[in-house]
Amino acid sequence: MRWITRMSLVALAGLALAPPVSAMKLTAVDIMTSTIKQEKQSSFSGLAARARMTSPIFISGIEFMPTVEYWRSANTVDAFGIRTARKDATMVLDVRYAFKSSGTRPYLGAGWGLHFLSASVDAPTLGINDASRAVTKGGFDFMGGLAFPLTEKIENFLELKYHHVPDYKQVKFSWGVSINL
């Protein structure tokens, strides 16, 4: 419980220091797909969308990025009549710094996300009928990436992101497209 209290206090402090929404300017929208490796699991794919916003109050290159991420992994073992599914719907607020450069643009960032995790299993031959468990956890994340401009308005990017969620740590390798406004 102490971990949740500490993370909540840090998140509230971040929100208190964030500029008011009226001072923010929407600069881009990102759409991405990810390969995810969660602690003690094999890899699977996910989708995400985020907005990138700037504020004249902060240093040029600082971007605020509210993000929605989702992944689902399902497995079936027909020989034993077993079906499993796991999923994570995440709401994240990241802050990143995009280094100034012409052409390829590197960036680093961090944030905090709220993960809505669930798992279900149906294995009647083992006496488990539609059992499920859901949990909501908060966690910090850290990211680094490279943006590759294609045109003035469109760019590709590659990103590596680590979500530090207690008992559900995740590493994500993402590829995406940005539409600059």
VOLUMFI-996012 format. One record per atom (N, C-alpha, C, O): atom name; x, y, z. Coordinates in pm, whole numbers. Each point is the difference from the previous one (the first is absolute). Layout:
# VOLUMFI-996012
{"CA"; {X; Y; Z}}
...
This chain:
# VOLUMFI-996012
{"N"; {81; -118; 0}}
{"CA"; {-81; 118; 0}}
{"C"; {87; 126; 0}}
{"O"; {-39; 102; -57}}
{"N"; {154; -109; 119}}
{"CA"; {89; 117; 2}}
{"C"; {42; 38; -141}}
{"O"; {10; 118; -31}}
{"N"; {16; -219; -54}}
{"CA"; {43; 24; -137}}
{"C"; {-106; 80; -75}}
{"O"; {32; 97; -68}}
{"N"; {-158; -136; 82}}
{"CA"; {-109; 70; -68}}
{"C"; {-11; 144; 52}}
{"O"; {-22; 92; -78}}
{"N"; {37; -74; 208}}
{"CA"; {-8; 134; 59}}
{"C"; {111; 89; -55}}
{"O"; {-25; 114; -38}}
{"N"; {148; -166; 35}}
{"CA"; {112; 79; -54}}
{"C"; {-22; 37; -145}}
{"O"; {20; 115; -39}}
{"N"; {-60; -213; -43}}
{"CA"; {-21; 27; -143}}
{"C"; {-112; 101; -19}}
{"O"; {9; 87; -87}}
{"N"; {-114; -98; 165}}
{"CA"; {-111; 95; -11}}
{"C"; {43; 141; 36}}
{"O"; {-41; 96; -66}}
{"N"; {123; -81; 169}}
{"CA"; {50; 132; 38}}
{"C"; {87; 60; -109}}
{"O"; {-9; 119; -29}}
{"N"; {95; -201; -32}}
{"CA"; {85; 49; -110}}
{"C"; {-87; 41; -119}}
{"O"; {25; 104; -61}}
{"N"; {-127; -184; 29}}
{"CA"; {-89; 33; -111}}
{"C"; {-75; 130; 27}}
{"O"; {-13; 84; -90}}
{"N"; {-35; -66; 211}}
{"CA"; {-70; 125; 36}}
{"C"; {93; 120; -8}}
{"O"; {-40; 107; -45}}
{"N"; {165; -125; 88}}
{"CA"; {97; 109; -10}}
{"C"; {25; 35; -147}}
{"O"; {10; 118; -35}}
{"N"; {-1; -220; -50}}
{"CA"; {19; 23; -144}}
{"C"; {-117; 76; -60}}
{"O"; {20; 90; -81}}
{"N"; {-141; -128; 119}}
{"CA"; {-117; 71; -49}}
{"C"; {-4; 144; 49}}
{"O"; {-42; 90; -74}}
{"N"; {85; -68; 199}}
{"CA"; {1; 136; 55}}
{"C"; {100; 88; -74}}
{"O"; {-23; 120; -16}}
{"N"; {135; -180; -29}}
{"CA"; {103; 77; -70}}
{"C"; {-27; 13; -149}}
{"O"; {60; 85; -66}}
{"N"; {-148; -168; 12}}
{"CA"; {-29; 4; -143}}
{"C"; {-71; 132; -33}}
{"O"; {-75; 53; 81}}
{"N"; {100; -3; -201}}
{"CA"; {-67; 124; -39}}
{"C"; {-149; -23; -19}}
{"O"; {-42; -113; -29}}
{"N"; {-40; 218; 44}}
{"CA"; {-143; -17; -21}}
{"C"; {-27; -41; -145}}
{"O"; {75; 36; -91}}
{"N"; {-181; -112; 71}}
{"CA"; {-34; -49; -133}}
{"C"; {-17; 115; -98}}
{"O"; {33; -14; -117}}
{"N"; {-82; 127; 163}}
{"CA"; {-19; 114; -89}}
{"C"; {133; 55; -54}}
{"O"; {2; 68; -103}}
{"N"; {109; -97; 173}}
{"CA"; {131; 47; -45}}
{"C"; {69; -101; -91}}
{"O"; {110; 25; -48}}
{"N"; {-174; -138; 23}}
{"CA"; {60; -106; -80}}
{"C"; {-42; 15; -147}}
{"O"; {-110; 45; -30}}
{"N"; {202; -84; -59}}
{"CA"; {-29; 3; -143}}
{"C"; {23; -140; -55}}
{"O"; {107; -58; 17}}
{"N"; {-209; 2; -84}}
{"CA"; {12; -131; -62}}
{"C"; {92; 12; -121}}
{"O"; {-28; 78; -91}}
{"N"; {138; -155; 90}}
{"CA"; {97; 10; -109}}
{"C"; {5; -123; -89}}
{"O"; {43; 9; -115}}
{"N"; {-87; -126; 166}}
{"CA"; {6; -121; -81}}
{"C"; {-86; -110; 61}}
{"O"; {-38; 5; 117}}
{"N"; {7; -103; -200}}
{"CA"; {-70; -121; 42}}
{"C"; {84; -119; -46}}
{"O"; {42; -5; -116}}
{"N"; {-17; -89; 207}}
{"CA"; {80; -119; -30}}
{"C"; {-87; -124; 6}}
{"O"; {-84; -13; 90}}
{"N"; {102; -77; -184}}
{"CA"; {-65; -131; 1}}
{"C"; {111; -103; -10}}
{"O"; {90; 13; -84}}
{"N"; {-95; -117; 170}}
{"CA"; {111; -96; 1}}
{"C"; {-45; -142; 28}}
{"O"; {-109; -24; 53}}
{"N"; {195; -68; -89}}
{"CA"; {-17; -140; 34}}
{"C"; {124; -41; 78}}
{"O"; {110; 51; -24}}
{"N"; {-128; -144; 118}}
{"CA"; {110; -37; 89}}
{"C"; {15; -151; 9}}
{"O"; {-97; -76; -13}}
{"N"; {220; 34; 36}}
{"CA"; {27; -137; 44}}
{"C"; {31; 13; 148}}
{"O"; {89; 74; 40}}
{"N"; {-164; -148; 41}}
{"CA"; {7; 14; 145}}
{"C"; {54; -127; 62}}
{"O"; {-39; -110; -38}}
{"N"; {128; 126; 133}}
{"CA"; {51; -111; 80}}
{"C"; {-33; 33; 144}}
{"O"; {61; 89; 59}}
{"N"; {-158; -162; -1}}
{"CA"; {-36; 20; 140}}
{"C"; {74; -102; 84}}
{"O"; {27; -112; -44}}
{"N"; {7; 153; 166}}
{"CA"; {72; -86; 94}}
{"C"; {-64; -141; 4}}
{"O"; {-121; -12; 19}}
{"N"; {202; -91; -37}}
{"CA"; {-39; -142; 6}}
{"C"; {-94; -41; -113}}
{"O"; {-71; -100; 14}}
{"N"; {67; 173; -125}}
{"CA"; {-87; -33; -112}}
{"C"; {77; 9; -131}}
{"O"; {105; 64; -7}}
{"N"; {-158; -129; -98}}
{"CA"; {58; 14; -133}}
{"C"; {-47; 133; -58}}
{"O"; {-83; 68; 59}}
{"N"; {137; -32; -175}}
{"CA"; {-36; 130; -58}}
{"C"; {-131; -8; -79}}
{"O"; {-41; -108; -44}}
{"N"; {-23; 223; 29}}
{"CA"; {-126; 11; -73}}
{"C"; {-11; 143; -50}}
{"O"; {88; 82; 27}}
{"N"; {-194; -51; -100}}
{"CA"; {-13; 131; -65}}
{"C"; {-107; 87; 66}}
{"O"; {-94; -50; 61}}
{"N"; {112; 180; -76}}
{"CA"; {-96; 96; 53}}
{"C"; {-14; 120; -92}}
{"O"; {74; 14; -97}}
{"N"; {-170; 71; 129}}
{"CA"; {-27; 123; -76}}
{"C"; {-4; 118; 96}}
{"O"; {-29; -16; 119}}
{"N"; {59; 135; -170}}
{"CA"; {-6; 120; 84}}
{"C"; {-23; 123; -87}}
{"O"; {30; 1; -119}}
{"N"; {-85; 102; 182}}
{"CA"; {-17; 130; -64}}
{"C"; {31; 106; 105}}
{"O"; {-32; -17; 118}}
{"N"; {93; 125; -161}}
{"CA"; {30; 107; 95}}
{"C"; {-1; 136; -71}}
{"O"; {18; 11; -121}}
{"N"; {-41; 89; 203}}
{"CA"; {8; 139; -47}}
{"C"; {132; 56; 52}}
{"O"; {47; -40; 106}}
{"N"; {12; 131; -182}}
{"CA"; {119; 70; 48}}
{"C"; {-36; 147; 11}}
{"O"; {-51; 61; -94}}
{"N"; {79; -5; 212}}
{"CA"; {-35; 139; 25}}
{"C"; {122; 74; 56}}
{"O"; {83; -58; 69}}
{"N"; {-75; 186; -100}}
{"CA"; {106; 85; 53}}
{"C"; {-63; 118; 73}}
{"O"; {-119; 27; -11}}
{"N"; {204; 42; 86}}
{"CA"; {-45; 118; 72}}
{"C"; {109; 106; -8}}
{"O"; {118; -32; 14}}
{"N"; {-155; 158; -37}}
{"CA"; {101; 107; -5}}
{"C"; {65; 24; 137}}
{"O"; {102; 68; 8}}
{"N"; {-160; -124; 97}}
{"CA"; {53; 17; 136}}
{"C"; {130; -79; 17}}
{"O"; {85; 37; 81}}
{"N"; {-70; -147; -159}}
{"CA"; {114; -90; 18}}
{"C"; {105; 17; -108}}
{"O"; {-23; 67; -101}}
{"N"; {137; -127; 122}}
{"CA"; {112; 2; -94}}
{"C"; {-45; -60; -133}}
{"O"; {-76; -97; -3}}
{"N"; {124; 154; -106}}
{"CA"; {-29; -55; -133}}
{"C"; {53; -144; -6}}
{"O"; {112; -27; 43}}
{"N"; {-191; -63; -96}}
{"CA"; {40; -141; -9}}
{"C"; {-70; -88; 102}}
{"O"; {1; -123; -13}}
{"N"; {-62; 184; 117}}
{"CA"; {-75; -77; 101}}
{"C"; {-141; -23; -54}}
{"O"; {-68; 94; -41}}
{"N"; {26; -220; 40}}
{"CA"; {-134; -35; -48}}
{"C"; {-73; -82; 107}}
{"O"; {58; -86; 64}}
{"N"; {-187; 115; -47}}
{"CA"; {-87; -76; 89}}
{"C"; {-82; -93; -88}}
{"O"; {-53; 41; -103}}
{"N"; {44; -169; 144}}
{"CA"; {-63; -98; -88}}
{"C"; {-100; -88; 75}}
{"O"; {38; -103; 56}}
{"N"; {-165; 141; -54}}
{"CA"; {-102; -92; 52}}
{"C"; {-14; -115; -100}}
{"O"; {-9; 23; -121}}
{"N"; {8; -145; 172}}
{"CA"; {6; -119; -85}}
{"C"; {-101; -105; 46}}
{"O"; {-29; -12; 119}}
{"N"; {-25; -62; -214}}
{"CA"; {-83; -117; 28}}
{"C"; {67; -118; -68}}
{"O"; {26; 2; -120}}
{"N"; {3; -107; 198}}
{"CA"; {65; -121; -52}}
{"C"; {-89; -120; 30}}
{"O"; {-69; -3; 102}}
{"N"; {72; -98; -191}}
{"CA"; {-79; -121; 22}}
{"C"; {71; -120; -61}}
{"O"; {53; 6; -111}}
{"N"; {-53; -115; 186}}
{"CA"; {44; -128; -55}}
{"C"; {-85; -111; 56}}
{"O"; {-57; 11; 109}}
{"N"; {50; -120; -185}}
{"CA"; {-74; -119; 41}}
{"C"; {76; -120; -52}}
{"O"; {46; -1; -114}}
{"N"; {-33; -101; 198}}
{"CA"; {66; -124; -39}}
{"C"; {-94; -115; 36}}
{"O"; {-40; -14; 115}}
{"N"; {6; -69; -214}}
{"CA"; {-89; -115; 24}}
{"C"; {68; -127; -49}}
{"O"; {70; 0; -102}}
{"N"; {-93; -109; 175}}
{"CA"; {58; -130; -36}}
{"C"; {-105; -108; 15}}
{"O"; {-89; 9; 85}}
{"N"; {100; -110; -170}}
{"CA"; {-90; -115; 7}}
{"C"; {83; -127; -12}}
{"O"; {88; -11; -85}}
{"N"; {-118; -86; 172}}
{"CA"; {61; -133; -8}}
{"C"; {-116; -98; -17}}
{"O"; {-58; -47; 97}}
{"N"; {24; 18; -224}}
{"CA"; {-117; -81; -31}}
{"C"; {6; -140; 61}}
{"O"; {-102; -52; 45}}
{"N"; {219; -8; -43}}
{"CA"; {12; -137; 53}}
{"C"; {-45; -11; 145}}
{"O"; {-44; -106; 43}}
{"N"; {55; 214; 32}}
{"CA"; {-39; -2; 141}}
{"C"; {-122; 88; 29}}
{"O"; {-43; 9; 115}}
{"N"; {-11; 56; -217}}
{"CA"; {-117; 86; 19}}
{"C"; {29; 123; 84}}
{"O"; {-82; 40; 82}}
{"N"; {201; 20; -102}}
{"CA"; {41; 115; 80}}
{"C"; {1; 127; -87}}
{"O"; {55; 0; -110}}
{"N"; {-116; 107; 161}}
{"CA"; {5; 130; -65}}
{"C"; {42; 104; 103}}
{"O"; {-53; 3; 111}}
{"N"; {147; 81; -148}}
{"CA"; {43; 108; 90}}
{"C"; {0; 131; -76}}
{"O"; {14; 3; -123}}
{"N"; {-30; 106; 196}}
{"CA"; {9; 134; -59}}
{"C"; {55; 95; 106}}
{"O"; {-37; -8; 117}}
{"N"; {123; 97; -160}}
{"CA"; {55; 104; 87}}
{"C"; {-6; 130; -77}}
{"O"; {19; 2; -122}}
{"N"; {-47; 109; 193}}
{"CA"; {-4; 129; -69}}
{"C"; {37; 113; 95}}
{"O"; {-9; -13; 122}}
{"N"; {50; 123; -183}}
{"CA"; {39; 119; 74}}
{"C"; {-46; 121; -79}}
{"O"; {43; 21; -114}}
{"N"; {-130; 59; 172}}
{"CA"; {-40; 129; -57}}
{"C"; {66; 105; 90}}
{"O"; {-22; 0; 121}}
{"N"; {100; 89; -178}}
{"CA"; {81; 93; 78}}
{"C"; {-26; 144; -42}}
{"O"; {-9; 31; -119}}
{"N"; {-2; 56; 218}}
{"CA"; {-4; 144; -23}}
{"C"; {129; 57; 58}}
{"O"; {31; -22; 117}}
{"N"; {45; 95; -199}}
{"CA"; {133; 47; 38}}
{"C"; {12; 150; -23}}
{"O"; {-59; 53; -94}}
{"N"; {134; 14; 179}}
{"CA"; {40; 137; -27}}
{"C"; {152; 2; 2}}
{"O"; {63; -13; 105}}
{"N"; {-5; 30; -223}}
{"CA"; {146; 5; -15}}
{"C"; {44; 143; -27}}
{"O"; {-76; 82; -53}}
{"N"; {198; -53; 91}}
{"CA"; {66; 125; -34}}
{"C"; {132; -39; -66}}
{"O"; {75; -81; 55}}
{"N"; {-47; 137; -172}}
{"CA"; {125; -35; -67}}
{"C"; {71; 126; -48}}
{"O"; {-60; 106; -20}}
{"N"; {191; -122; 3}}
{"CA"; {80; 107; -57}}
{"C"; {53; -48; -134}}
{"O"; {72; -100; -7}}
{"N"; {-107; 170; -99}}
{"CA"; {47; -31; -135}}
{"C"; {121; 89; -27}}
{"O"; {-12; 123; -4}}
{"N"; {128; -185; -16}}
{"CA"; {123; 74; -26}}
{"C"; {-9; 69; -135}}
{"O"; {-55; -55; -95}}
{"N"; {109; 175; 87}}
{"CA"; {-2; 76; -125}}
{"C"; {105; -58; -94}}
{"O"; {117; -14; 36}}
{"N"; {-160; -17; -156}}
{"CA"; {93; -46; -104}}
{"C"; {-73; 6; -133}}
{"O"; {-123; 0; -5}}
{"N"; {199; 6; -101}}
{"CA"; {-63; -5; -132}}
{"C"; {-3; -147; -41}}
{"O"; {96; -74; 24}}
{"N"; {-202; 34; -83}}
{"CA"; {-14; -141; -38}}
{"C"; {-46; -83; 119}}
{"O"; {-95; 37; 69}}
{"N"; {162; -148; -45}}
{"CA"; {-38; -90; 109}}
{"C"; {7; 72; 134}}
{"O"; {97; 69; 31}}
{"N"; {-205; -85; 49}}
{"CA"; {-12; 71; 128}}
{"C"; {-10; -99; 115}}
{"O"; {-100; -70; 12}}
{"N"; {203; 61; 75}}
{"CA"; {-10; -87; 118}}
{"C"; {-83; 66; 110}}
{"O"; {-11; 123; 6}}
{"N"; {-48; -207; 82}}
{"CA"; {-75; 54; 113}}
{"C"; {8; -95; 119}}
{"O"; {22; -120; -15}}
{"N"; {-41; 177; 134}}
{"CA"; {-4; -74; 126}}
{"C"; {-120; 49; 79}}
{"O"; {-39; 116; -10}}
{"N"; {-21; -205; 90}}
{"CA"; {-115; 42; 78}}
{"C"; {-32; -92; 116}}
{"O"; {60; -106; 17}}
{"N"; {-156; 150; 62}}
{"CA"; {-47; -78; 115}}
{"C"; {-145; 37; 24}}
{"O"; {-48; 103; -48}}
{"N"; {-20; -187; 124}}
{"CA"; {-140; 29; 29}}
{"C"; {-56; -93; 104}}
{"O"; {72; -74; 67}}
{"N"; {-203; 79; -54}}
{"CA"; {-71; -83; 96}}
{"C"; {-127; -49; -68}}
{"O"; {-69; 76; -68}}
{"N"; {38; -205; 88}}
{"CA"; {-117; -57; -63}}
{"C"; {-87; -78; 97}}
{"O"; {48; -51; 102}}
{"N"; {-173; 42; -135}}
{"CA"; {-96; -78; 76}}
{"C"; {-37; -120; -88}}
{"O"; {-56; 16; -108}}
{"N"; {88; -137; 156}}
{"CA"; {-19; -124; -76}}
{"C"; {-122; -75; 52}}
{"O"; {-11; -28; 119}}
{"N"; {-80; -5; -210}}
{"CA"; {-118; -80; 32}}
{"C"; {28; -141; -55}}
{"O"; {-26; -27; -117}}
{"N"; {79; -60; 203}}
{"CA"; {45; -133; -40}}
{"C"; {-106; -105; 32}}
{"O"; {-67; 8; 104}}
{"N"; {51; -105; -192}}
{"CA"; {-92; -110; 29}}
{"C"; {52; -128; -63}}
{"O"; {72; 2; -99}}
{"N"; {-111; -113; 161}}
{"CA"; {36; -134; -51}}
{"C"; {-119; -91; 21}}
{"O"; {-71; 10; 100}}
{"N"; {49; -98; -196}}
{"CA"; {-108; -97; 14}}
{"C"; {47; -136; -51}}
{"O"; {86; -8; -88}}
{"N"; {-144; -97; 144}}
{"CA"; {32; -136; -42}}
{"C"; {-127; -83; 3}}
{"O"; {-81; 12; 92}}
{"N"; {66; -95; -192}}
{"CA"; {-111; -95; -5}}
{"C"; {62; -136; -30}}
{"O"; {48; -24; -111}}
{"N"; {-49; -65; 211}}
{"CA"; {59; -133; -14}}
{"C"; {-91; -101; 71}}
{"O"; {32; -47; 109}}
{"N"; {-147; 14; -170}}
{"CA"; {-97; -90; 65}}
{"C"; {60; -136; 37}}
{"O"; {-38; -58; 102}}
{"N"; {129; 7; -184}}
{"CA"; {60; -131; 31}}
{"C"; {85; 5; 127}}
{"O"; {29; -104; 59}}
{"N"; {12; 223; -19}}
{"CA"; {77; 17; 123}}
{"C"; {-86; 54; 115}}
{"O"; {51; 27; 109}}
{"N"; {-180; -12; -134}}
{"CA"; {-90; 49; 103}}
{"C"; {-3; 152; 13}}
{"O"; {-46; 52; 102}}
{"N"; {95; 19; -201}}
{"CA"; {0; 147; 2}}
{"C"; {-96; 48; -108}}
{"O"; {26; -16; -119}}
{"N"; {-137; 75; 161}}
{"CA"; {-101; 46; -94}}
{"C"; {-7; 152; 0}}
{"O"; {-47; 61; 96}}
{"N"; {93; -2; -204}}
{"CA"; {-6; 146; -19}}
{"C"; {46; 80; 121}}
{"O"; {-72; 88; 47}}
{"N"; {189; -118; 3}}
{"CA"; {57; 76; 112}}
{"C"; {69; 125; -56}}
{"O"; {62; -5; -106}}
{"N"; {-74; 115; 179}}
{"CA"; {66; 123; -46}}
{"C"; {46; 82; 120}}
{"O"; {-48; -16; 113}}
{"N"; {142; 103; -141}}
{"CA"; {55; 89; 102}}
{"C"; {34; 133; -67}}
{"O"; {57; 2; -109}}
{"N"; {-93; 106; 173}}
{"CA"; {33; 133; -52}}
{"C"; {64; 82; 110}}
{"O"; {-36; -12; 117}}
{"N"; {132; 93; -155}}
{"CA"; {70; 84; 96}}
{"C"; {36; 132; -69}}
{"O"; {27; 2; -120}}
{"N"; {-28; 106; 196}}
{"CA"; {42; 130; -51}}
{"C"; {125; 41; 76}}
{"O"; {1; 2; 123}}
{"N"; {106; 30; -199}}
{"CA"; {127; 38; 62}}
{"C"; {58; 121; -71}}
{"O"; {-20; 18; -120}}
{"N"; {89; 62; 195}}
{"CA"; {71; 115; -55}}
{"C"; {147; -33; -11}}
{"O"; {52; -83; 74}}
{"N"; {15; 149; -166}}
{"CA"; {143; -24; -14}}
{"C"; {68; 107; -84}}
{"O"; {-61; 62; -87}}
{"N"; {188; -43; 115}}
{"CA"; {82; 94; -76}}
{"C"; {44; -62; -130}}
{"O"; {4; -123; -12}}
{"N"; {29; 205; -86}}
{"CA"; {58; -50; -124}}
{"C"; {112; 92; -45}}
{"O"; {4; 119; 33}}
{"N"; {88; -178; -109}}
{"CA"; {115; 72; -55}}
{"C"; {11; -37; -146}}
{"O"; {-22; -116; -37}}
{"N"; {55; 212; -49}}
{"CA"; {5; -26; -144}}
{"C"; {117; 69; -67}}
{"O"; {55; 98; 52}}
{"N"; {-19; -150; -166}}
{"CA"; {98; 62; -87}}
{"C"; {-36; -37; -142}}
{"O"; {-53; -108; -24}}
{"N"; {82; 197; -70}}
{"CA"; {-35; -33; -137}}
{"C"; {64; 92; -101}}
{"O"; {72; 94; 34}}
{"N"; {-100; -124; -160}}
{"CA"; {49; 78; -113}}
{"C"; {-117; 28; -94}}
{"O"; {-77; -90; -33}}
{"N"; {64; 216; -9}}
{"CA"; {-103; 39; -98}}
{"C"; {69; 27; -133}}
{"O"; {104; 66; -5}}
{"N"; {-164; -118; -103}}
{"CA"; {55; 12; -134}}
{"C"; {-99; 76; -87}}
{"O"; {-100; -58; -43}}
{"N"; {125; 187; 14}}
{"CA"; {-93; 77; -83}}
{"C"; {-8; -56; -141}}
{"O"; {102; -29; -63}}
{"N"; {-226; 14; 12}}
{"CA"; {-21; -42; -138}}
{"C"; {-38; 121; -85}}
{"O"; {50; 18; -111}}
{"N"; {-139; 64; 166}}
{"CA"; {-39; 127; -62}}
{"C"; {-8; 102; 113}}
{"O"; {33; -31; 115}}
{"N"; {-76; 150; -146}}
{"CA"; {-14; 103; 105}}
{"C"; {-108; -40; 101}}
{"O"; {10; 35; 118}}
{"N"; {-112; -108; -163}}
{"CA"; {-113; -35; 86}}
{"C"; {0; -144; 52}}
{"O"; {-71; -31; 95}}
{"N"; {150; -56; -154}}
{"CA"; {-4; -143; 37}}
{"C"; {140; -49; 34}}
{"O"; {97; 30; -69}}
{"N"; {-88; -108; 177}}
{"CA"; {127; -62; 37}}
{"C"; {-25; -138; 58}}
{"O"; {-107; -27; 55}}
{"N"; {206; -60; -67}}
{"CA"; {0; -131; 65}}
{"C"; {81; 11; 127}}
{"O"; {81; 91; 15}}
{"N"; {-103; -184; 78}}
{"CA"; {85; -4; 118}}
{"C"; {14; -142; 51}}
{"O"; {-86; -85; -21}}
{"N"; {198; 61; 88}}
{"CA"; {29; -124; 70}}
{"C"; {19; 37; 146}}
{"O"; {63; 101; 31}}
{"N"; {-118; -183; 59}}
{"CA"; {3; 36; 142}}
{"C"; {14; -124; 87}}
{"O"; {-59; -104; -28}}
{"N"; {138; 117; 132}}
{"CA"; {14; -104; 102}}
{"C"; {-53; 59; 130}}
{"O"; {43; 108; 41}}
{"N"; {-136; -180; 25}}
{"CA"; {-65; 53; 119}}
{"C"; {-6; -109; 107}}
{"O"; {-30; -116; -29}}
{"N"; {60; 155; 152}}
{"CA"; {-6; -92; 114}}
{"C"; {-107; 49; 96}}
{"O"; {5; 114; 46}}
{"N"; {-102; -201; -14}}
{"CA"; {-104; 30; 99}}
{"C"; {36; -74; 129}}
{"O"; {6; -123; 1}}
{"N"; {16; 196; 105}}
{"CA"; {30; -62; 130}}
{"C"; {-130; -11; 79}}
{"O"; {-33; 88; 80}}
{"N"; {-40; -196; -104}}
{"CA"; {-126; -27; 69}}
{"C"; {27; -117; 94}}
{"O"; {40; -107; -46}}
{"N"; {-60; 124; 177}}
{"CA"; {28; -109; 94}}
{"C"; {-66; -131; -42}}
{"O"; {-121; -5; -22}}
{"N"; {200; -100; 11}}
{"CA"; {-41; -136; -40}}
{"C"; {-39; -12; -148}}
{"O"; {-36; -110; -43}}
{"N"; {41; 217; -34}}
{"CA"; {-39; -5; -142}}
{"C"; {94; 86; -86}}
{"O"; {-46; 69; -91}}
{"N"; {174; -72; 118}}
{"CA"; {95; 83; -75}}
{"C"; {-7; -32; -149}}
{"O"; {-10; -116; -39}}
{"N"; {17; 221; -45}}
{"CA"; {-14; -17; -145}}
{"C"; {108; 78; -74}}
{"O"; {36; 111; 39}}
{"N"; {15; -171; -146}}
{"CA"; {89; 68; -93}}
{"C"; {-71; 2; -134}}
{"O"; {-49; -104; -47}}
{"N"; {42; 221; -16}}
{"CA"; {-70; 14; -128}}
{"C"; {94; 57; -105}}
{"O"; {67; 101; 22}}
{"N"; {-64; -166; -136}}
{"CA"; {71; 53; -116}}
{"C"; {-107; 41; -99}}
{"O"; {-77; -84; -48}}
{"N"; {71; 213; 16}}
{"CA"; {-110; 52; -83}}
{"C"; {51; 61; -129}}
{"O"; {112; 52; -7}}
{"N"; {-196; -59; -94}}
{"CA"; {18; 68; -126}}
{"C"; {-127; 78; -26}}
{"O"; {-110; -50; 23}}
{"N"; {124; 173; -71}}
{"CA"; {-121; 78; -20}}
{"C"; {13; 108; -105}}
{"O"; {107; 22; -59}}
{"N"; {-219; 45; 37}}
{"CA"; {-9; 111; -95}}
{"C"; {-53; 121; 74}}
{"O"; {-97; -11; 76}}
{"N"; {159; 125; -98}}
{"CA"; {-42; 127; 59}}
{"C"; {-57; 89; -109}}
{"O"; {54; 10; -110}}
{"N"; {-164; 55; 144}}
{"CA"; {-58; 101; -88}}
{"C"; {17; 133; 71}}
{"O"; {-67; 27; 100}}
{"N"; {157; 55; -150}}
{"CA"; {29; 130; 61}}
{"C"; {-100; 103; -46}}
{"O"; {-28; 11; -119}}
{"N"; {-27; 64; 213}}
{"CA"; {-105; 98; -31}}
{"C"; {58; 139; -16}}
{"O"; {-73; 95; -26}}
